[in-house]
Amino acid sequence: MKLWDVNLLVYAFRTDSPMHRAVRGMLQGSLDRHEPYLFSPLIAVSFLRLVTNRRIFLNPSGLEEAWRFLNLLESHPSALRMESDAETFGIFKHLSLVSEASGNDIPDAWLAATAIRHDAVLVTADRSFRRWTGLKVEWIG
């Protein structure tokens, strides 16, 4: 089971990303092989916040286009929709306290907790995820 970091979804979606081609190919290959993955509403929210943001992109993505991408991911037969639960929150609390997370580390701690809770491999290009013991990571890039 995989959990794709929100940044990788942005790279796969945005053709102006330097990592677009490689990440889009990896994501498409995973979908074509029907590898199970977690679909998280929280990651979807973060994805929408990023790709439609005028402070991040000179030409931000349209909301409808971004939703089409998310709808494809959510409706794929290999997608397992996950909701937050008390166990995930407990893991998140522990990870954030142990690592003294702050700022942008907070959503990273949540992703790590979600992956740990569901015994998933977090697929990311962000090397800062190595700080959490027990997190399985697949590095891209």
Secondary structure, 3 states (H helix, E strand, C coil): CEEECHHHHHHHHCCCCCCHHHHHHHHHHHHHCCCCEEECHHHHHHHHHHHCCCCCCCCCCCHHHHHHHHHHHHHCCCEEECCCCHHHHHHHHHHHHHCCCCCCHHHHHHHHHHHHHCCCEEEECCHHHHHCCCCEEEECC
